[in-house]
Amino acid sequence: MAAPTLPIISLPRHHHVSLPPATASITVNNDRYFSNHPTISLVNQCSNSKQLKQIHAQMLRNGLFSDPFSASILVSAFAISPLQDVDYAHKLFDQIPKPNIYTWNALIRAYSSSQVPIQSLSIFIRMLYRCDEVLPNKFTYPFLIKAASELLNMRVGEVLHGMAIKTSLGSDVFILNSLIHFYSSCKCLDSAYRVFQNIPVRDVVSWNSMITGFAQGDRPDEALKLFHEMQGENLKPDKVTMMSVLTASTKKLDLNTGKWVHSNIQRYGIKESLNLNNALLDMYTKCGSLEDAQKLFDKMPEKDIVSWTTMLVGYAKSGDYITARKHFDTMPSQDIAAWNALISSYEQSGNPKEALAIFNELQVSNKAKPDSVTLVSTLSACAQVGAMDMGGWIHVYIKKHGFNLTSHLITSLIDMYAKCGDLNKALEVFNSVDSKDVFVWSAMVAGFAMHGRGRDAIELFKKMEENNVNPNSVTFTNLLCGCSHTGLVTEGRDFFKKMEDVYGVVPGVKHYACMVDMLGRAGCLDEAMELIKSMPMPPLASVYGALLGACKLHGNVEIAEEASSRLIELEPWNHGVYVLLSNIYAKFGKWDKVAMLRKRMKDVGLKKERGCSSIEVDNRVHEFVAGDNTHPQAEMIYEKLNEIFEKLKLIGYEANRSQVIQCVEEEDMQEHALHLHSEKLAIAFGLISLKKSQPIHVMKNLRVCGDCHNVAKMISKVYDKEILLRDRYRFHHFKEGKCSCKDYW
């Protein structure tokens, strides 16, 4: 929401705020001339707004509405009672010649919790213009500050803070508690903490507000520290306290801390509630203790959709899909939130095919209607496996059912089309949107980058600047990737240098990894090493992984051994390190070292991630692994593969045996192993399954090897067939014997 622009009005110096008695509250109304009138007593007996409006009519007839107290009771009933009708309350308010402070506060309070909190501030300005009649009191400011919190408007909140101090209300605990919430909402936790420290006598709400601010502001350690201090003050926490402390322990992913919080809930005798139990379930599942979560779940006297979906997501993310599905099937009500939980769990856990199967099941069952969350998760699954037919169907579904094109949906559509190989369709979606935020722009930059169109990514970035959209960290990650894949080293260096100085984005580990990758691809290995040494933070595995990949490309064994050593220190379980180093040794024919690495992998129980390629034909995704013979058409596929290599050899194809990491000494066996790579099987299947005019779209989970890259180029020429191959890092578009990467990959 845009920050409102409001005139700042100071209170006249000659006026002093008259505070109500210490026992007063928001309900205090001192103008009680007709408090016992029969008509007034009927207000609290009304069961609907129609009855209230009948009382309004009666008060107009008998002149009671002209009495400030009577009018304020009616306005309050419409403003803040269960029969709330804020618009009608405002109309009544406008008819009162001289509203008392109670009436002003009631309307300000109503708007602070409405969809238009800025109206609270507008009403307040009207009050200030009539300061000869009424002045704000200590009940006015908390609701005004709440409105500023809803608007996330620092300027307005700070002005209200100053006005409260100026009118001698700066030490009121209710106002100060509101200010803690305000500063926390605006992500100014240091300011919130200063307010907290200056409260003369803190109540439970003070502690809760600050603990919640730290917990929700991603400072869980400080939230837990404050909770310890609260215990030291001998102040008994309540349910709100424990909910916030649970949030903090969940963010730390620390099971021991979470169990300690649970024991404190029992120690303080805090009454069990559905919300509290759900928060405990969330903590246990996210901290990896499904056993504790299940015990709690089984004991819970009351469960709602949140309880069931928390357990479902916990099991799915742990890889126990059988139990996750069991929870789903036994849910008393499978609303769309439950379906979304199951779909997103599969999608986010690297099981996109299962996510798509659940989406298809949802469509067939008609038990719930997909919402935007469903579609975003399903589009992401489509992007992962390259299921463009399904993704296109979802796009049509969005249009047909009139979904509001949120930034999430637009970004997901662009990402899906780009990752499925149709960059033109991604651009079409991008250009169809009038108002684009940074995420939409960044998604399109990423699309250009993964297709090796670095200059187009840069041009789009310039247009983004022209449209006054500020780039964020993700934008620069995508932009630097585009420079890396296209060899735009000078441009990449320039963007990296300007990130913080010009755009205010501090380079993170991902940006350094992109730079190392870019410099390494260009052969600037020494510069890449110097950049790593200059990093202000410890290099993570992604940085050394980029360096190791560059060593494979340029055959630098010495730096490769150093990079792999650092990688193994950081991630001893990372099989990719051994595979990359094996490839480098294989490139130089050092088969003894290849064998040594394979033995080391076996000794520590590591297995190479299997290469898997997928291709979508007739709305069905077909998957292949190296040497796969499980496909129903396996015989035809291998016949086609033999035909392919016979034709390729006629135009000069020779197997690149350095791509075989197995310790295979016989040349004919090395060549046979290369012929069985998963992407070759997928391409062969595409040739026998698709029409001549249809391009072949193949998705590979690993980096495509040099031999497969060469074979795909030759197939595109011999068979006059377009092939789009997406590997772990980018797209390769093969046509007429050439690749879009221009062999720079």
ZAMARGU-4260 file (C-alpha; in steps of 0.2 Angstrom, whole numbers, plus 5000, padded with zeros to 4 digits):
<rodrens>
0) 5000/5000/5000 | 5007/5017/4996 | 5011/5028/5010 | 4998/5042/5012 | 5002/5060/5011
5) 4994/5069/5025 | 4997/5087/5031 | 5006/5087/5048 | 4996/5098/5060 | 5004/5103/5077
10) 4993/5106/5092 | 4991/5124/5097 | 5002/5129/5111 | 4989/5137/5122 | 4979/5121/5123
15) 4982/5107/5136 | 4975/5090/5135 | 4963/5086/5148 | 4965/5068/5153 | 4950/5057/5158
20) 4950/5049/5175 | 4962/5035/5178 | 4948/5022/5178 | 4942/5028/5161 | 4943/5017/5145
25) 4937/5018/5127 | 4920/5015/5133 | 4920/5030/5145 | 4907/5043/5140 | 4905/5058/5152
30) 4890/5066/5144 | 4877/5055/5152 | 4862/5067/5152 | 4850/5054/5145 | 4859/5038/5149
35) 4844/5030/5157 | 4832/5035/5143 | 4822/5020/5137 | 4827/5022/5119 | 4846/5022/5123
40) 4844/5006/5133 | 4837/4997/5118 | 4853/5000/5108 | 4862/4985/5117 | 4847/4974/5114
45) 4848/4975/5095 | 4852/4959/5085 | 4854/4967/5068 | 4858/4984/5060 | 4841/4986/5054
50) 4835/4987/5072 | 4848/5000/5075 | 4843/5010/5061 | 4825/5010/5067 | 4831/5017/5084
55) 4840/5030/5074 | 4824/5035/5066 | 4815/5036/5083 | 4829/5046/5090 | 4827/5059/5076
60) 4809/5060/5079 | 4810/5063/5098 | 4825/5074/5097 | 4837/5062/5107 | 4850/5062/5093
65) 4854/5080/5097 | 4861/5075/5114 | 4880/5071/5112 | 4879/5056/5124 | 4864/5048/5115
70) 4872/5051/5098 | 4889/5044/5103 | 4880/5028/5109 | 4872/5025/5092 | 4888/5029/5083
75) 4898/5017/5094 | 4885/5003/5090 | 4888/5005/5072 | 4906/5008/5073 | 4913/4995/5085
80) 4900/4983/5090 | 4897/4966/5081 | 4883/4974/5071 | 4897/4985/5063 | 4893/4996/5048
85) 4907/5009/5048 | 4900/5019/5033 | 4883/5022/5042 | 4893/5026/5058 | 4902/5039/5048
90) 4886/5047/5041 | 4879/5048/5058 | 4895/5056/5064 | 4894/5069/5051 | 4876/5074/5057
95) 4882/5077/5075 | 4886/5096/5077 | 4898/5094/5092 | 4904/5076/5094 | 4912/5072/5110
100) 4929/5064/5112 | 4921/5046/5114 | 4913/5048/5097 | 4929/5054/5089 | 4938/5039/5096
105) 4925/5026/5092 | 4926/5031/5073 | 4945/5032/5073 | 4945/5015/5081 | 4933/5008/5068
110) 4943/5014/5053 | 4960/5008/5061 | 4954/4990/5059 | 4945/4992/5042 | 4951/4990/5024
115) 4954/5009/5024 | 4964/5013/5039 | 4970/5030/5031 | 4952/5036/5036 | 4957/5036/5054
120) 4970/5049/5050 | 4958/5059/5040 | 4946/5059/5055 | 4960/5064/5066 | 4965/5079/5056
125) 4947/5085/5057 | 4948/5083/5075 | 4963/5094/5076 | 4955/5107/5065 | 4941/5108/5079
130) 4954/5108/5094 | 4943/5122/5102 | 4930/5109/5105 | 4939/5093/5108 | 4957/5087/5110
135) 4964/5069/5107 | 4967/5059/5123 | 4977/5044/5128 | 4963/5033/5120 | 4965/5042/5103
140) 4983/5038/5100 | 4984/5019/5101 | 4971/5017/5087 | 4980/5031/5076 | 4996/5022/5078
145) 4988/5005/5074 | 4982/5014/5057 | 4999/5019/5054 | 5005/5001/5057 | 4992/4995/5044
150) 4999/5008/5032 | 5017/5004/5036 | 5019/5023/5035 | 5035/5028/5045 | 5033/5046/5043
155) 5015/5047/5050 | 5019/5035/5064 | 5034/5046/5070 | 5023/5061/5069 | 5010/5053/5080
160) 5024/5048/5092 | 5030/5066/5093 | 5013/5072/5096 | 5010/5060/5110 | 5026/5066/5119
165) 5021/5084/5116 | 5004/5082/5124 | 5012/5074/5139 | 5006/5056/5135 | 5023/5050/5130
170) 5024/5038/5145 | 5007/5030/5144 | 5010/5012/5143 | 4995/5009/5130 | 5003/5021/5118
175) 5020/5015/5120 | 5014/4997/5117 | 5006/5003/5101 | 5022/5011/5096 | 5032/4995/5099
180) 5020/4986/5087 | 5021/5000/5074 | 5040/5001/5073 | 5041/4982/5072 | 5028/4982/5058
185) 5039/4994/5049 | 5054/4983/5052 | 5062/4996/5063 | 5066/4984/5077 | 5080/4995/5085
190) 5067/5009/5087 | 5054/4997/5094 | 5067/4991/5106 | 5071/5009/5112 | 5053/5012/5115
195) 5052/4996/5125 | 5067/5000/5136 | 5059/5017/5140 | 5043/5011/5146 | 5043/5015/5165
200) 5032/5000/5170 | 5030/4986/5157 | 5015/4975/5157 | 5013/4958/5148 | 5008/4967/5132
205) 5024/4977/5132 | 5034/4961/5133 | 5023/4952/5120 | 5024/4966/5108 | 5043/4966/5108
210) 5045/4947/5108 | 5033/4946/5094 | 5042/4960/5084 | 5059/4951/5086 | 5051/4934/5082
215) 5042/4940/5066 | 5057/4951/5061 | 5069/4936/5059 | 5078/4940/5075 | 5073/4924/5085
220) 5089/4924/5096 | 5084/4941/5103 | 5066/4936/5105 | 5071/4921/5116 | 5083/4931/5126
225) 5069/4944/5130 | 5058/4929/5135 | 5072/4924/5148 | 5072/4942/5154 | 5054/4942/5156
230) 5055/4926/5166 | 5068/4935/5177 | 5055/4949/5180 | 5044/4936/5188 | 5030/4941/5175
235) 5019/4927/5170 | 5018/4924/5151 | 5002/4921/5143 | 4996/4912/5127 | 5002/4926/5116
240) 5019/4926/5123 | 5021/4907/5120 | 5015/4909/5102 | 5028/4921/5099 | 5042/4912/5108
245) 5037/4896/5098 | 5038/4906/5082 | 5056/4911/5087 | 5061/4893/5091 | 5053/4887/5075
250) 5063/4899/5065 | 5079/4893/5073 | 5075/4875/5068 | 5081/4871/5085 | 5071/4856/5092
255) 5079/4857/5110 | 5073/4875/5111 | 5056/4871/5105 | 5054/4857/5118 | 5060/4869/5131
260) 5046/4881/5126 | 5034/4867/5126 | 5039/4863/5144 | 5037/4881/5149 | 5019/4881/5142
265) 5015/4867/5154 | 5025/4874/5168 | 5015/4891/5168 | 4999/4881/5166 | 4994/4890/5150
270) 4977/4884/5144 | 4978/4872/5129 | 4970/4880/5114 | 4969/4875/5095 | 4980/4889/5090
275) 4994/4885/5103 | 4993/4867/5098 | 4995/4871/5080 | 5010/4882/5083 | 5018/4867/5093
280) 5014/4855/5078 | 5022/4868/5066 | 5038/4868/5077 | 5039/4850/5079 | 5037/4846/5060
285) 5049/4860/5055 | 5062/4855/5067 | 5061/4837/5060 | 5053/4828/5075 | 5038/4820/5067
290) 5036/4808/5081 | 5033/4822/5094 | 5022/4830/5082 | 5011/4814/5079 | 5010/4811/5098
295) 5003/4829/5100 | 4992/4827/5085 | 4984/4811/5092 | 4981/4819/5109 | 4973/4836/5103
300) 4955/4837/5108 | 4951/4848/5093 | 4959/4849/5076 | 4956/4860/5061 | 4962/4861/5043
305) 4978/4869/5049 | 4982/4854/5061 | 4979/4841/5047 | 4989/4851/5034 | 5004/4854/5046
310) 5005/4835/5048 | 5003/4832/5030 | 5017/4844/5025 | 5028/4838/5038 | 5027/4820/5032
315) 5029/4825/5014 | 5044/4836/5016 | 5052/4822/5026 | 5050/4811/5011 | 5037/4799/5019
320) 5024/4802/5005 | 5014/4786/5010 | 5010/4793/5028 | 5007/4810/5020 | 4994/4803/5008
325) 4987/4793/5023 | 4984/4809/5032 | 4976/4817/5017 | 4964/4803/5014 | 4958/4803/5032
330) 4956/4822/5033 | 4937/4825/5038 | 4937/4839/5025 | 4948/4840/5010 | 4947/4859/5006
335) 4958/4867/4993 | 4970/4872/5007 | 4973/4853/5010 | 4976/4850/4991 | 4988/4865/4990
340) 4998/4858/5005 | 5000/4841/4996 | 5004/4848/4979 | 5016/4861/4985 | 5025/4848/4997
345) 5028/4837/4982 | 5033/4851/4971 | 5045/4859/4984 | 5053/4842/4988 | 5059/4839/4971
350) 5044/4827/4966 | 5036/4838/4952 | 5028/4823/4943 | 5019/4818/4959 | 5013/4836/4961
355) 5006/4835/4943 | 4997/4819/4947 | 4989/4826/4962 | 4983/4841/4952 | 4976/4830/4939
360) 4967/4820/4953 | 4960/4836/4960 | 4953/4841/4943 | 4945/4824/4941 | 4938/4823/4959
365) 4929/4840/4958 | 4931/4841/4977 | 4938/4858/4977 | 4941/4872/4965 | 4960/4877/4962
370) 4964/4894/4968 | 4979/4905/4963 | 4990/4895/4976 | 4986/4879/4968 | 4990/4886/4951
375) 5007/4894/4956 | 5013/4877/4963 | 5007/4867/4948 | 5015/4879/4936 | 5031/4877/4946
380) 5030/4858/4944 | 5027/4860/4925 | 5042/4871/4924 | 5053/4858/4933 | 5048/4844/4921
385) 5046/4854/4906 | 5027/4850/4905 | 5022/4864/4893 | 5006/4856/4887 | 5000/4856/4905
390) 5007/4873/4909 | 4998/4880/4893 | 4982/4872/4899 | 4983/4880/4916 | 4986/4897/4907
395) 4970/4895/4897 | 4961/4889/4914 | 4967/4906/4922 | 4960/4916/4908 | 4943/4906/4907
400) 4940/4907/4925 | 4944/4925/4927 | 4958/4924/4939 | 4966/4940/4945 | 4983/4940/4938
405) 4994/4943/4953 | 5012/4945/4953 | 5015/4927/4959 | 5004/4920/4944 | 5012/4931/4931
410) 5030/4927/4937 | 5025/4908/4938 | 5018/4909/4920 | 5034/4918/4913 | 5045/4905/4923
415) 5035/4890/4916 | 5036/4896/4898 | 5054/4900/4899 | 5060/4884/4908 | 5049/4874/4895
420) 5058/4882/4881 | 5046/4894/4874 | 5054/4911/4877 | 5042/4920/4865 | 5027/4914/4875
425) 5036/4920/4891 | 5038/4937/4883 | 5020/4937/4877 | 5014/4935/4895 | 5027/4948/4901
430) 5021/4961/4888 | 5003/4958/4892 | 5005/4965/4909 | 5003/4984/4912 | 5010/4985/4930
435) 5025/4975/4932 | 5034/4974/4949 | 5052/4969/4952 | 5048/4950/4953 | 5040/4950/4935
440) 5055/4960/4928 | 5067/4948/4937 | 5058/4933/4930 | 5060/4939/4912 | 5078/4943/4915
445) 5080/4925/4921 | 5072/4919/4905 | 5084/4928/4894 | 5098/4922/4905 | 5094/4903/4905
450) 5092/4904/4886 | 5109/4912/4884 | 5103/4929/4878 | 5113/4940/4889 | 5112/4955/4879
455) 5093/4954/4879 | 5094/4952/4898 | 5104/4968/4899 | 5092/4978/4888 | 5078/4972/4898
460) 5087/4978/4914 | 5089/4995/4906 | 5070/4996/4902 | 5067/4991/4920 | 5077/5006/4926
465) 5068/5017/4914 | 5051/5011/4922 | 5058/5017/4939 | 5058/4999/4946 | 5072/4996/4958
470) 5081/4980/4955 | 5084/4968/4970 | 5096/4954/4974 | 5087/4941/4963 | 5087/4953/4948
475) 5106/4954/4949 | 5108/4935/4951 | 5099/4933/4935 | 5108/4947/4926 | 5125/4940/4931
480) 5120/4923/4926 | 5115/4930/4909 | 5132/4938/4907 | 5141/4922/4912 | 5132/4911/4899
485) 5135/4924/4885 | 5153/4928/4890 | 5149/4946/4893 | 5163/4948/4906 | 5166/4967/4905
490) 5147/4970/4907 | 5146/4957/4921 | 5161/4966/4931 | 5153/4983/4928 | 5136/4977/4935
495) 5144/4968/4950 | 5154/4984/4955 | 5138/4995/4954 | 5127/4984/4964 | 5130/4992/4981
500) 5137/5009/4976 | 5123/5013/4963 | 5108/5001/4967 | 5110/4999/4986 | 5110/4980/4984
505) 5124/4972/4994 | 5132/4957/4984 | 5129/4940/4993 | 5136/4923/4991 | 5126/4919/4975
510) 5132/4935/4966 | 5150/4930/4970 | 5146/4912/4964 | 5140/4920/4948 | 5155/4931/4946
515) 5167/4916/4949 | 5157/4906/4936 | 5158/4920/4923 | 5176/4923/4926 | 5180/4904/4926
520) 5170/4901/4909 | 5180/4915/4901 | 5197/4907/4907 | 5201/4920/4920 | 5204/4907/4934
525) 5217/4918/4943 | 5205/4932/4944 | 5192/4921/4950 | 5203/4914/4964 | 5207/4932/4969
530) 5189/4937/4970 | 5186/4922/4981 | 5200/4927/4993 | 5192/4945/4994 | 5175/4939/4998
535) 5168/4948/5014 | 5159/4932/5019 | 5165/4914/5020 | 5164/4906/5002 | 5150/4893/5001
540) 5150/4877/4991 | 5142/4886/4976 | 5157/4897/4974 | 5170/4882/4974 | 5157/4872/4963
545) 5158/4886/4950 | 5177/4886/4951 | 5178/4867/4949 | 5166/4868/4934 | 5178/4881/4926
550) 5193/4870/4929 | 5184/4856/4920 | 5181/4867/4905 | 5199/4873/4904 | 5208/4858/4910
555) 5216/4866/4925 | 5220/4851/4936 | 5229/4860/4950 | 5216/4873/4954 | 5203/4859/4952
560) 5211/4849/4966 | 5211/4864/4977 | 5193/4868/4974 | 5187/4850/4976 | 5197/4849/4993
565) 5188/4865/4999 | 5171/4858/4993 | 5173/4842/5002 | 5177/4851/5018 | 5161/4861/5016
570) 5150/4847/5010 | 5158/4830/5013 | 5142/4821/5006 | 5142/4831/4989 | 5144/4817/4976
575) 5145/4831/4963 | 5163/4835/4968 | 5170/4818/4964 | 5160/4817/4948 | 5167/4834/4942
580) 5185/4830/4947 | 5183/4812/4939 | 5178/4821/4923 | 5193/4832/4923 | 5205/4817/4926
585) 5196/4807/4912 | 5199/4822/4901 | 5217/4819/4903 | 5216/4800/4902 | 5221/4799/4921
590) 5210/4783/4923 | 5220/4778/4939 | 5214/4793/4948 | 5196/4791/4941 | 5197/4774/4949
595) 5204/4781/4965 | 5190/4793/4966 | 5176/4780/4963 | 5184/4769/4976 | 5183/4784/4989
600) 5165/4787/4984 | 5161/4769/4988 | 5171/4769/5004 | 5161/4784/5011 | 5144/4778/5004
605) 5142/4791/4990 | 5133/4787/4974 | 5133/4798/4958 | 5117/4806/4955 | 5109/4797/4940
610) 5107/4807/4925 | 5088/4808/4920 | 5081/4816/4905 | 5062/4819/4902 | 5052/4823/4886
615) 5033/4828/4885 | 5023/4819/4872 | 5004/4820/4870 | 5003/4828/4888 | 5013/4814/4896
620) 5030/4816/4903 | 5042/4801/4898 | 5058/4799/4908 | 5074/4791/4904 | 5090/4786/4913
625) 5107/4780/4905 | 5105/4763/4898 | 5086/4763/4901 | 5077/4748/4894 | 5061/4750/4904
630) 5051/4761/4892 | 5037/4751/4883 | 5045/4757/4866 | 5063/4753/4871 | 5066/4741/4856
635) 5061/4755/4844 | 5071/4768/4853 | 5087/4758/4852 | 5084/4754/4834 | 5082/4773/4831
640) 5098/4776/4841 | 5108/4764/4831 | 5101/4772/4815 | 5106/4789/4822 | 5124/4784/4825
645) 5126/4776/4809 | 5121/4792/4800 | 5132/4803/4811 | 5147/4792/4808 | 5145/4795/4790
650) 5147/4814/4792 | 5162/4812/4804 | 5156/4809/4821 | 5168/4802/4834 | 5164/4799/4852
655) 5172/4810/4865 | 5178/4797/4877 | 5184/4809/4890 | 5165/4811/4894 | 5165/4793/4901
660) 5169/4794/4920 | 5168/4775/4922 | 5185/4767/4922 | 5182/4758/4905 | 5198/4754/4896
665) 5191/4746/4880 | 5187/4760/4867 | 5172/4751/4861 | 5164/4750/4878 | 5168/4768/4881
670) 5159/4772/4865 | 5144/4761/4870 | 5143/4769/4887 | 5142/4787/4879 | 5128/4781/4866
675) 5117/4776/4881 | 5116/4793/4890 | 5099/4798/4895 | 5097/4814/4883 | 5102/4803/4868
680) 5088/4791/4872 | 5075/4805/4875 | 5080/4813/4858 | 5078/4796/4849 | 5061/4794/4857
685) 5056/4811/4851 | 5061/4807/4833 | 5050/4792/4833 | 5035/4800/4842 | 5034/4818/4836
690) 5029/4825/4820 | 5042/4832/4809 | 5037/4850/4812 | 5037/4848/4831 | 5053/4853/4840
695) 5060/4841/4853 | 5060/4847/4870 | 5071/4838/4882 | 5075/4842/4901 | 5090/4835/4909
700) 5093/4835/4928 | 5112/4837/4926 | 5124/4847/4915 | 5124/4840/4897 | 5140/4832/4893
705) 5151/4837/4878 | 5148/4822/4868 | 5129/4823/4870 | 5130/4842/4865 | 5139/4837/4849
710) 5127/4823/4845 | 5112/4835/4847 | 5120/4848/4835 | 5123/4834/4822 | 5105/4827/4824
715) 5098/4844/4821 | 5107/4845/4805 | 5105/4827/4798 | 5086/4825/4803 | 5082/4844/4800
720) 5075/4844/4818 | 5075/4858/4831 | 5080/4852/4848 | 5078/4862/4864 | 5088/4854/4878
725) 5088/4861/4895 | 5101/4855/4907 | 5104/4860/4925 | 5111/4877/4921 | 5104/4883/4904
730) 5095/4880/4888 | 5103/4874/4872 | 5093/4877/4856 | 5100/4866/4842 | 5095/4870/4824
735) 5104/4866/4807 | 5119/4859/4816 | 5122/4874/4827 | 5118/4878/4845 | 5112/4894/4853
740) 5126/4894/4865 | 5139/4895/4851 | 5149/4882/4861 | 5151/4894/4875 | 5144/4884/4890
</rodrens>
